[in-house]
Amino acid sequence: MQSNKELPAVNIIKEENKKPGTSDWLIKVPFDTCSYPDHEFCRRKQIEGYCSQTSVKGGEALSIFVSADPASDYSLHIYRMGYYGDKGGRLMKIFKNLRGKPQAVPEADKQTNFFECKWDTAVTPTIPKDRKQQLCV
């Protein structure tokens, strides 16, 4: 009988990536939606969003911020990024019947050209503790 020290280590990333994936996370819009010279600042005011973090661990919260102009209802799909049979992501959660509203667009920092939005939070899900580190979109 093998002791625990002799058992092969399970690669949790490989095991996770064996699960069914989807490419539904890809945004399907025409590439050339903004004309030069304003292409660097292309926005889609109808709906925009960002997350408080790019990667979260089990037990941590992830705040998601959304602006919709004009105000409108939307659903939010959260995907874990990974291989998943070359699909690139796995659907983790859907939030339905959310109400988006226009949120203020800040001026760019004059030295860094960095924009820091201070939008109201749309949702703040907590990642289940049994989940390992996740990159979500």
N, C-alpha and C positions, 0 to 999 in steps of 0.2 A: 504494500500500500504506500502511495506517495504522501509525503508530508506537504503542508501548505507551501513550503519553500520550493518544492519541486514542481508544483502545478504551473503550467504555462500561463503567462500573463495574457489577459484578454485585452485586445486593443479596442477600447470603447469607440474610437472614431471609425474604425473599420466596421464594427458591428452596427453603429448608427447608420453608416452609409449603405448598408445592405437593405435598409428599409425603402419602401416605394417612394419615389420622388416625383416631382412635377416641374415643368418649365413654365407654369402659369404665372410665376413671379416676374417674368420678363415683361417689361413695358413695351407695348407694341404701338409706337407712334412713328410717323415719318421722321427721318433723321433731320432733314433740313426744314425745321420749323421756325427758325430765326434767321433773319438776314444780317449780313455783315454791315456795319461794324458792331452791331449790338448782340451778336451771337454769343459772346462770352457771358452776357447777363440774361440769357434766355430764361424765362420763367413761364410757368403754366399756372396763372392765377386762379383758374377754375378749381384746382386742388393741388396743394403743396404740403409737404410735411418733412419732419426730421425726428430723430430719436435722441434721447439723452445720452446714450452710449452706443457704440458699435458692436460691443460684445458683452454678454452678461453670463453670470454663473447661476447655477441652481440656487433658489432662495432670494436672488436679487430682483429688484423691481426695474422696469424699463419704462420710462415716461415717453409718450409719443405725442407730438405736437402737430396740429393740422390747421391749415388755413384754407377756406373755401370762399371764393369771390366770383359770383354772388353766393350768399349763404345757401347751402343745400344739404340734403341728406346724403350719406355715404356709408359704405361698409369698409372695414379695415381688415386686411388679411396679413397675418404674420407668418413669415417663412423662416425656417432654419436653413442656412446656406451650407452646402456640402456637395459631395460627389453624386450620391443617389442615382447610380446607373447613368451618369452623364446628363442628368436632368438639372442639377445645380441647386435644388432646394426641395424642402418638404414643408407642406402646410402644417402649421402648428396650432393656429387659433384664428377664428373669425369673430370680429365684433360687428354686429349689425345695427342698423337704425341709429347711427350716430349723426349728430347735427353739426355741420361745419359752419363757420362764420368767418368773415374777413378779419384778418389780424394785421397789425401794423408792420410795415416793412421798414427796417431801420436804415439809416444812412451808413454808407461804408466808412470804416475807420480811415482817416486820411493818410496814416502812415503805412498801414498793412493792407488796406483795401478789404479787410475782413468784415463780414456782416454778422452781427450777433442778434438773432431774433429772440425776443422774450415773450413768446406766445403762451396763451393759456394751454393747459394740458388737455388733450382729448381723452386719453386713457392711460392707465398705469398698471399693466399686468405684472404679476410676480411670477417669475419662472419657477416651475415646480422644483423642489429640492432634489429630486432624483435625476434631474437633467444636469449634464455636465456643461462646461462652457459652450455658449452658442453665439454664433454670428447671425444676427437676424436682420431681415429687411422687410 
